[in-house]
């Protein structure tokens, strides 16, 4: 359900920015569409467009907006003004069909890191471990959302939708994972109830932002709230077990790193070389954290196997 809602929000609208409100930009787009996107000229554009652009939904109007964006940026730079945003985004140099190539690459690397460590987890931990299926499902959701994150960067300038980043459902699942680990192993009904509440909270959040009002302040507060719940719950577990479990520090380091690195999102600057922005830096910096996270999951799952199901033999 988290994944379906995230995919649905790819079509969410956004308010205009300084660049796309400029008359020069609007006139450029109108002239380009009138000149290139009608009749035989449109068929010529479609026949000359690379297949990967067609398959990912780039249209003649999209291409006009992209070209006019750079025309407007050039005028701003020539007059000595700061770089404007367009449709809620900084201007990015397109690579193939990707409008934000660095962020798309970062999402892909995060997904590959999760896949690699999931394979390692499944080879090191027997299926009888109490957390085996929950962790496997968490990994699969994370990989699917990484794929969505890579795909949605193909036309980010034209379809801005950062109000629901892929990390929102991932953090909610992390809260559920923590609930299962701390309460659900002995009381499954509690984790089931928390899971239902998290799904209801997520769908309510999405519905409000999509159909009622896109309140940026509310959205930031919601993200900060679930992040804080996730952080404090895991840190409390670490504190309660730091004298019992020698690997507790891995969990504490992971949650502190993930929430600390998220502060990089506060750095809002035009992309370096028109490719690398704060969002991409944040996603790239989280790739190594997955290896430490799964190292903790392997250690903890093996510990649970010995304590919750002591009769199971390890291969």
C-alpha positions in Angstrom: 0.0 0.0 0.0 2.9 2.4 0.8 4.4 1.7 -2.7 1.1 2.1 -4.5 0.5 5.4 -2.9 4.0 6.6 -3.7 3.5 5.7 -7.4 0.1 7.4 -7.4 1.7 10.7 -6.2 4.0 10.9 -9.2 1.2 12.9 -10.9 0.8 15.4 -8.1 0.8 19.1 -9.2 3.0 21.8 -7.8 2.9 25.6 -7.7 4.8 27.8 -10.0 8.4 29.0 -9.4 10.2 32.2 -10.3 11.6 30.8 -13.6 8.4 29.4 -15.0 6.5 32.6 -14.1 8.8 34.7 -16.3 7.1 36.1 -19.4 10.2 35.2 -21.5 9.9 31.6 -20.4 6.2 31.4 -21.1 6.5 33.1 -24.4 9.3 30.8 -25.4 7.3 27.7 -24.6 4.2 29.0 -26.5 6.3 29.8 -29.6 8.2 26.5 -29.4 5.0 24.5 -29.2 3.4 26.5 -32.0 6.4 26.0 -34.2 7.4 22.4 -33.4 4.5 20.5 -31.9 1.7 20.7 -34.5 0.9 18.8 -37.7 3.8 17.5 -39.8 6.4 19.2 -37.5 5.1 17.1 -34.5 5.4 13.9 -36.6 8.9 14.9 -37.5 9.7 15.4 -33.8 8.3 12.1 -32.9 10.2 10.2 -35.6 13.5 11.8 -34.6 13.0 11.3 -30.9 15.2 8.5 -29.4 13.1 5.4 -28.3 14.1 5.8 -24.6 12.6 9.3 -24.6 9.4 8.1 -26.1 9.1 5.1 -23.7 9.6 7.4 -20.7 6.9 9.8 -21.7 8.9 12.9 -23.0 6.6 14.9 -25.3 7.2 17.7 -27.7 5.8 20.2 -25.1 8.2 18.7 -22.5 11.1 19.2 -24.8 10.1 22.8 -25.4 9.9 23.5 -21.7 13.3 22.0 -21.2 14.9 24.1 -24.0 13.2 27.3 -22.9 14.3 26.7 -19.3 17.9 26.9 -20.5 17.2 30.0 -22.6 15.8 31.7 -19.5 18.7 30.6 -17.4 21.1 32.0 -19.9 19.3 35.4 -19.8 19.4 35.4 -16.0 23.2 34.7 -16.0 23.8 37.3 -18.7 22.1 40.0 -16.5 23.9 38.8 -13.4 20.9 37.5 -11.6 20.8 34.4 -9.4 19.6 31.1 -11.0 15.8 30.7 -10.7 13.9 27.5 -10.1 11.4 26.1 -12.6 8.3 24.2 -11.6 9.6 23.8 -8.1 13.0 22.6 -9.1 16.5 23.8 -9.9 17.5 23.5 -13.6 19.3 20.2 -14.3 21.2 19.0 -17.3 19.3 16.1 -18.8 21.1 12.8 -19.3 19.3 10.5 -21.6 15.7 10.6 -20.2 16.7 11.6 -16.7 16.2 15.2 -15.6 18.0 14.6 -12.3 20.7 12.1 -13.2 22.7 12.2 -10.0 19.6 11.6 -7.8 18.5 8.9 -10.1 21.9 7.2 -9.8 21.8 7.6 -6.1 18.4 5.9 -5.9 19.7 3.1 -8.1 22.8 2.6 -5.9 20.7 2.5 -2.8 18.5 -0.1 -4.3 21.5 -2.2 -5.4 23.1 -1.9 -1.9 19.8 -3.2 -0.4 19.6 -6.0 -2.9 23.3 -7.1 -2.3 22.9 -7.0 1.5 19.5 -8.8 1.3 21.2 -11.6 -0.6 23.9 -11.7 2.1 21.2 -11.7 4.8 19.3 -14.6 3.3 22.5 -16.6 2.9 23.6 -16.0 6.5 20.3 -16.2 8.4 18.0 -19.3 8.4 14.4 -18.8 7.5 13.4 -19.9 11.0 14.7 -16.7 12.5 11.7 -14.8 14.0 12.5 -11.6 12.0 13.5 -13.2 8.7 10.3 -12.5 6.8 9.7 -9.1 8.2 13.2 -8.0 7.2 12.9 -9.6 3.8 9.7 -7.7 3.2 11.3 -4.4 4.4 14.2 -4.9 2.0 11.9 -5.6 -1.0 9.8 -2.5 -0.2 13.0 -0.5 0.0 14.2 -1.8 -3.4 10.9 -1.1 -5.1 10.8 2.4 -3.7 14.4 3.0 -4.9 13.3 1.9 -8.4 10.4 4.3 -8.2 12.8 7.0 -7.0 15.1 6.4 -10.0 12.2 6.3 -12.5 10.5 9.5 -11.2 13.7 11.5 -11.8 13.2 11.2 -15.6 11.1 14.4 -15.8 11.4 15.9 -12.4 11.4 19.4 -13.7 8.0 18.9 -15.2 6.4 16.8 -12.5 7.7 18.0 -9.2 6.5 15.7 -6.4 9.1 15.9 -3.6 6.5 16.4 -1.0 6.4 12.6 -0.6 9.9 11.4 -0.9 10.5 7.6 -1.0 12.0 7.8 2.5 8.6 8.7 4.1 7.2 5.1 3.6 10.6 3.6 4.4 10.7 5.4 7.8 7.2 4.2 8.5 8.2 0.6 7.7 11.3 1.1 9.9 8.9 2.1 12.8 7.0 -1.1 12.1 10.2 -3.1 12.0 11.2 -1.6 15.4 7.8 -2.4 16.8 8.0 -6.1 15.7 11.5 -6.3 17.2 10.7 -4.7 20.6 7.1 -5.8 21.1 5.7 -8.0 18.4 7.9 -11.1 18.9 6.1 -11.9 22.2 2.8 -10.0 21.4 2.1 -10.2 17.7 -1.3 -8.5 18.1 0.5 -5.3 19.1 2.7 -5.2 16.0 -0.4 -5.9 13.8 -2.3 -3.1 15.4 0.6 -0.7 14.9 1.0 -1.8 11.3 -2.7 -0.9 10.7 -2.3 2.4 12.4 0.8 3.3 10.3 -1.1 2.4 7.1 -4.0 4.6 8.1 -1.7 7.5 9.1 0.1 7.2 5.7 -3.0 7.1 3.6 -4.5 10.0 5.6 -1.3 12.0 5.1 -1.3 11.3 1.4 -5.0 12.1 0.9 -4.8 15.4 2.7 -1.8 16.6 0.7 -3.3 15.4 -2.6 -7.0 16.2 -2.3 -7.3 18.8 0.4 -4.3 21.1 0.6 -0.6 20.9 -0.1 0.6 22.4 3.1 4.4 22.4 2.9 4.8 23.3 6.6 2.4 20.4 7.6 4.3 18.0 5.4 7.7 18.9 6.9 6.2 18.6 10.4 4.8 15.2 9.6 8.2 14.0 8.2 10.0 15.3 11.3 7.5 13.6 13.6 7.8 10.2 12.1 11.6 10.6 11.9 11.8 11.5 15.5 9.6 8.5 16.6 11.8 6.2 14.6 15.0 7.7 16.0 13.9 7.7 19.6 12.4 4.2 19.5 15.5 2.6 18.1 17.8 4.5 20.4 15.8 3.5 23.4 16.1 -0.1 22.3 19.9 0.4 21.9 20.1 1.9 25.4 18.2 -0.9 27.0 20.3 -3.6 25.3 23.8 -2.0 25.3 25.0 -4.2 28.1 23.4 -7.3 26.7 24.0 -7.2 22.9 27.6 -6.5 21.8 26.3 -5.3 18.3 23.9 -2.7 19.6 26.2 0.1 18.5 25.6 -0.8 14.8 21.9 0.0 15.2 22.6 3.3 17.1 25.2 4.4 14.5 22.8 3.7 11.6 19.9 5.7 13.0 22.1 8.6 14.0 23.8 8.6 10.6 20.6 8.4 8.6 18.9 11.2 10.5 22.1 13.3 10.6 22.7 13.0 6.9 19.1 14.0 6.3 20.2 17.5 7.4 21.9 17.8 4.0 18.5 18.3 2.6 18.5 21.7 4.3 21.3 22.8 2.0 19.4 24.3 -1.0 21.7 25.4 -3.8 21.8 25.3 -7.6 23.2 22.0 -8.7 27.0 21.9 -9.3 27.7 21.4 -12.9 23.9 21.3 -13.3 23.9 17.8 -12.0 24.8 17.5 -8.3 22.5 19.1 -5.7 21.9 18.7 -2.0 19.2 16.0 -2.6 21.6 13.9 -4.6 24.4 14.3 -2.1 22.1 13.2 0.7 21.0 10.0 -1.2 24.6 9.2 -2.3 25.8 9.6 1.3 23.3 7.0 2.6 24.5 4.2 0.3 27.3 2.9 2.7 24.9 3.0 5.7 23.0 0.1 4.3 26.0 -2.2 4.7 26.2 -1.4 8.4 22.5 -1.7 8.8 22.3 -5.2 7.4 25.3 -6.2 9.4 23.2 -5.3 12.5 20.2 -7.2 11.1 22.3 -10.3 10.5 23.7 -10.2 14.0 20.4 -9.6 15.6 18.5 -12.2 13.6 21.1 -14.9 14.6 20.8 -13.8 18.2 17.1 -14.2 18.1 17.4 -17.6 16.4 19.5 -18.7 19.4 17.2 -17.2 22.1 13.7 -17.5 20.6 14.2 -20.7 18.8 17.2 -22.5 20.4 16.5 -25.8 18.7 17.3 -24.6 15.2 20.7 -25.6 13.8 22.8 -23.1 11.8 24.3 -24.4 8.5 
